[in-house]
Amino acid sequence: MQTPFKTIGIIGKPSDPSIAEALTALHAFLKQHDYTVIVAKDSAHFIDNQSVKSCAIDTMGQNCDLVIAVGGDGTFLAAARAIVADDIPLIGINLGRLGFLVDISPNELSDKLLPILQGHYWQEKRYLLRTKIIRDGTVIHEETAVNEVVIHRWVTPSMIEIITKIDNVFLNSQRSDGLIVSTPTGSTAYSLSAGGPILHPALDALVLVPLNPHTLSNRPIVINDSAEIEISFCQTKQINALVTCDHIEIPEVLISDKILIKKEPNPIRILHPEGHDFFYILRNKLNWSSGYHTDNHAIEP
C-alpha cells in the first residue's frame, strides 16, 4: 500500500535508559515495514542496532515526513517544540503515566500505529505560545511552549506583584505566587492543578490562572487566543522572577522586564488513531464516571 510517509523520525527521552526496549522494538517495526528511520542523536544509543541513522533533534523536522515521540507528555512537548516550524505531523507512544497527548501503547504498533502510517488517522492541530522577555526595549530571550508559560516568584518568600494587559488593555494587577498562561493543550496540566478549567483542544482560547492570589476573588479567566498578553512587575523592591515555558526555565527575570506572550502562528499537527475521543481520554485519565458504562448513556452497573 502506498503510504503518505517515507522517512520517519523517532524522538525518545534521552535521560531514561528504560526506553531502550521500546525504542529498539519501534525501530525494528518501522524497518520491517520498509520505512527509512532516523533517530534523535541523544537517544539513538539506546537502540540495539549498529546501523541506526541519527540526527540532532532540532533538525529532525527537516529530514523526516513524520516524527514519533516515545515517552510521556514531556517527551512529546520537546518533540513538538523541535518540529513546529517544519509543518510535519507528530505521533505519541506512551511510556509515561497520564499521557494526555501520547495515546498509543508500545504493544499497539500493529493495531494502531501501522494504520496511521498507512493513512488511516484523525488529525488535530494544537497551537503553541511564544514568549519574549524584553529588557530596555530589546528582546533578550525567546522560547516556545506547548502547554503553558508560567511566571513564578523565585528565591523569595514574598509574593510578586504583576500587571497584566491584554492587547495593550489593562486587565488587572495582582499579588500572588505567579500566573499561568495556558493553551487548551496545557489546560489538563499545571493549569488544572492550580484550579483552572479544562479547555477543549478545538477552542481558540487561552486561560490565565493566578497562583495562590492574595485576593481570593482573583479567578482564572479565558480569553481569545489571538490576544497578545503583556506582563510587567509593579513592585519597587528588586526581586528576581522565574519564567518557565513548559519545563524550560528562563531565570533571573528582573522587575524592570516585560514579558510578551502570543500564539505561535504555526500549529503542530498531531495524528491519532481513527476514533480518537478527547472525552474518553478525560474519563480514563482523570477517573471520571467510575463505575458507569458509557456506550451511549451512563448507566449504573
Legacy VTK file of the C-alpha trace (Angstrom):
# vtk DataFile Version 3.0
C-alpha trace
ASCII
DATASET POLYDATA
POINTS 301 float
0.000 0.000 0.000
1.262 3.481 -0.845
1.801 5.480 2.341
1.937 9.244 2.851
5.135 8.909 4.894
8.530 7.632 3.761
11.038 8.853 6.344
10.051 8.645 9.998
11.870 10.235 12.921
11.967 8.873 16.457
12.494 11.074 19.500
12.898 9.446 22.915
13.599 10.689 26.408
17.399 10.959 26.384
17.855 10.629 30.147
15.834 7.424 30.576
17.551 4.089 29.746
14.270 2.249 30.416
13.029 3.332 26.981
15.685 1.191 25.239
13.393 -1.806 24.729
10.550 0.295 23.322
12.853 2.283 21.018
14.528 -0.880 19.713
11.157 -2.533 19.059
9.775 0.556 17.292
12.889 0.938 15.137
12.725 -2.726 14.108
8.977 -2.482 13.416
9.392 0.520 11.118
12.343 -1.018 9.271
10.346 -4.227 8.829
7.688 -2.195 7.014
10.284 -0.565 4.731
10.345 2.903 6.243
13.502 4.977 6.385
14.074 5.687 10.078
16.097 8.489 11.697
16.536 8.570 15.476
17.304 11.649 17.562
21.041 11.628 18.268
20.683 11.889 22.037
18.608 8.694 22.266
19.960 6.648 19.311
22.463 4.882 21.586
19.571 3.122 23.353
18.760 1.132 20.197
20.431 -2.228 19.799
21.297 -1.812 16.124
24.651 -0.710 14.710
23.139 0.758 11.527
20.901 3.347 13.189
20.704 6.662 11.333
20.577 9.685 13.593
20.415 13.477 13.593
20.057 16.304 16.102
16.540 16.813 17.434
16.369 20.378 16.095
16.997 19.158 12.520
14.584 16.228 12.739
11.766 18.123 11.049
13.972 18.945 8.054
14.876 15.296 7.481
11.595 13.456 8.125
7.980 13.309 6.924
6.690 12.365 10.372
8.035 12.180 13.928
7.131 9.686 16.648
7.753 10.740 20.258
8.366 7.823 22.626
7.948 8.525 26.324
5.498 10.652 28.276
3.913 14.009 27.643
7.221 15.741 28.459
8.982 13.981 25.587
6.047 14.825 23.332
6.282 18.517 24.267
10.006 18.594 23.483
9.370 16.956 20.104
6.576 19.420 19.304
8.778 22.433 20.024
11.564 20.948 17.883
9.456 20.445 14.744
6.780 23.160 14.933
8.467 25.279 12.248
8.664 22.364 9.790
4.940 21.559 9.402
5.262 17.799 9.796
2.934 15.655 11.935
3.673 14.096 15.301
2.562 10.824 16.908
2.958 9.905 20.587
3.744 6.481 22.037
3.078 6.418 25.770
5.623 5.118 28.263
4.645 7.586 30.970
1.804 7.869 33.448
-1.057 10.178 32.436
-0.314 10.633 28.746
-2.961 13.088 27.544
-1.040 13.602 24.288
0.575 10.206 23.757
-2.238 7.763 23.077
-0.579 4.637 21.631
0.977 1.918 23.803
4.157 0.074 22.750
2.144 -3.154 22.323
-0.216 -1.471 19.831
2.231 -0.899 16.967
0.400 -3.208 14.565
-3.126 -2.354 15.689
-2.877 1.433 15.994
0.427 2.775 14.678
0.545 0.922 11.354
-2.932 2.100 10.204
-1.876 5.697 10.921
1.279 5.273 8.853
-0.871 3.868 6.040
-3.044 6.989 6.035
-5.878 5.983 8.374
-5.808 8.587 11.116
-7.557 11.517 12.747
-5.581 14.769 12.711
-5.822 17.730 15.028
-3.909 20.995 15.257
-2.526 22.357 18.507
-1.045 25.835 18.783
1.994 26.813 20.822
2.818 30.006 22.685
5.857 32.181 22.006
7.290 34.124 24.908
9.614 37.118 24.647
11.494 38.645 27.563
12.091 42.346 26.838
14.710 44.363 28.723
15.376 48.021 27.947
13.417 47.687 24.699
15.424 44.673 23.490
14.302 41.040 23.252
16.827 39.155 25.390
15.200 35.721 25.260
12.553 33.855 23.233
11.045 30.462 23.925
8.046 28.385 22.831
5.624 26.392 24.960
3.028 23.776 24.091
1.337 23.644 27.493
1.899 26.850 29.380
4.024 29.856 30.238
4.358 30.457 33.971
5.670 33.477 35.834
6.793 32.392 39.345
8.204 34.115 42.353
11.780 32.877 42.676
14.191 32.727 45.627
11.941 34.920 47.747
9.305 34.262 50.430
7.317 37.275 49.213
4.548 37.325 46.647
5.241 39.019 43.341
3.155 41.945 42.149
2.322 41.837 38.468
0.278 43.814 35.963
-1.438 42.028 33.087
-2.541 43.683 29.851
-4.500 42.028 27.041
-3.907 43.605 23.623
-2.494 46.617 25.468
-5.685 46.974 27.543
-5.281 46.783 31.330
-6.770 43.574 32.777
-5.665 43.646 36.409
-2.868 43.854 38.929
-2.334 41.094 41.433
-0.189 39.945 44.315
0.335 36.208 44.056
2.878 33.435 43.738
2.657 33.845 39.972
0.498 33.447 36.883
-0.086 30.597 34.427
-0.901 31.358 30.792
-2.136 28.088 29.342
-3.161 26.771 25.941
-6.074 24.322 25.653
-3.424 21.590 25.495
-1.975 22.746 28.801
-5.356 23.086 30.489
-5.049 19.475 31.681
-1.547 20.096 33.084
-0.300 22.681 35.627
-3.293 24.931 34.980
-5.671 22.162 36.062
-3.791 21.526 39.307
-3.940 25.275 40.063
-7.734 25.348 39.714
-8.073 26.324 36.053
-10.799 24.986 33.728
-10.305 22.236 31.182
-10.487 23.668 27.653
-11.455 21.512 24.695
-8.472 21.351 22.289
-10.533 22.787 19.419
-11.204 26.061 21.243
-9.430 29.213 20.050
-8.740 30.242 23.614
-6.152 30.725 26.340
-6.672 30.630 30.092
-4.923 32.820 32.667
-4.724 31.191 36.102
-3.318 33.032 39.161
-1.152 31.014 41.556
-2.252 31.460 45.175
-3.525 35.028 44.725
-3.650 37.307 47.755
-7.168 38.384 46.758
-9.422 35.338 46.604
-11.740 36.998 44.071
-8.876 36.872 41.549
-10.038 33.919 39.477
-9.000 32.245 36.186
-10.130 33.988 33.006
-10.453 32.606 29.465
-9.519 34.883 26.559
-9.242 34.629 22.781
-6.014 33.002 21.632
-5.353 35.804 19.136
-4.614 38.186 22.009
-1.157 39.409 22.969
-0.539 39.193 26.698
1.856 41.625 28.347
3.039 41.023 31.896
5.092 43.508 33.894
6.016 43.953 37.544
4.718 46.777 39.719
6.737 46.354 42.922
9.541 48.735 43.763
11.841 46.343 45.611
14.091 44.441 43.223
13.417 40.698 43.148
14.071 38.025 40.571
11.269 36.113 38.921
11.384 32.809 37.092
9.594 32.235 33.771
9.060 28.667 32.576
7.894 27.563 29.135
6.691 24.001 29.699
9.703 22.681 31.638
12.273 25.134 30.195
13.383 27.724 32.750
14.211 31.346 31.989
15.761 32.532 35.274
16.712 35.975 36.521
13.854 37.923 35.022
14.045 41.408 36.570
11.176 43.593 37.745
12.083 46.090 35.010
11.499 43.435 32.296
8.351 42.923 30.276
7.041 39.509 29.249
5.118 39.260 25.975
3.161 36.090 25.211
1.444 35.416 21.879
0.230 32.402 19.943
2.826 30.893 17.628
1.461 31.224 14.043
2.358 27.649 13.076
0.420 24.803 14.757
1.705 21.345 15.481
-0.225 18.569 13.724
-0.951 15.537 15.901
-2.062 12.245 14.381
-4.332 9.977 16.409
-5.848 6.565 15.679
-9.239 6.713 13.995
-11.980 7.002 16.591
-9.900 9.225 18.871
-12.167 10.626 21.614
-10.977 13.506 23.831
-13.786 12.962 26.331
-12.870 9.286 26.682
-9.297 10.349 27.478
-10.573 12.713 30.177
-12.729 9.978 31.720
-9.887 7.476 31.588
-7.025 9.692 32.797
-8.990 11.608 35.447
-11.060 8.620 36.601
-14.357 10.288 35.793
-17.601 8.263 35.740
-16.009 5.434 37.702
-18.468 2.581 37.988
-20.533 3.679 34.988
-20.828 2.254 31.481
-20.733 4.853 28.717
-21.681 3.174 25.440
-24.409 5.708 24.701
-25.746 6.670 28.090
-24.312 6.498 31.576
-25.951 3.635 33.403
-25.118 2.110 36.719
-23.802 -1.461 36.580
LINES 1 302
301 0 1 2 3 4 5 6 7 8 9 10 11 12 13 14 15 16 17 18 19 20 21 22 23 24 25 26 27 28 29 30 31 32 33 34 35 36 37 38 39 40 41 42 43 44 45 46 47 48 49 50 51 52 53 54 55 56 57 58 59 60 61 62 63 64 65 66 67 68 69 70 71 72 73 74 75 76 77 78 79 80 81 82 83 84 85 86 87 88 89 90 91 92 93 94 95 96 97 98 99 100 101 102 103 104 105 106 107 108 109 110 111 112 113 114 115 116 117 118 119 120 121 122 123 124 125 126 127 128 129 130 131 132 133 134 135 136 137 138 139 140 141 142 143 144 145 146 147 148 149 150 151 152 153 154 155 156 157 158 159 160 161 162 163 164 165 166 167 168 169 170 171 172 173 174 175 176 177 178 179 180 181 182 183 184 185 186 187 188 189 190 191 192 193 194 195 196 197 198 199 200 201 202 203 204 205 206 207 208 209 210 211 212 213 214 215 216 217 218 219 220 221 222 223 224 225 226 227 228 229 230 231 232 233 234 235 236 237 238 239 240 241 242 243 244 245 246 247 248 249 250 251 252 253 254 255 256 257 258 259 260 261 262 263 264 265 266 267 268 269 270 271 272 273 274 275 276 277 278 279 280 281 282 283 284 285 286 287 288 289 290 291 292 293 294 295 296 297 298 299 300
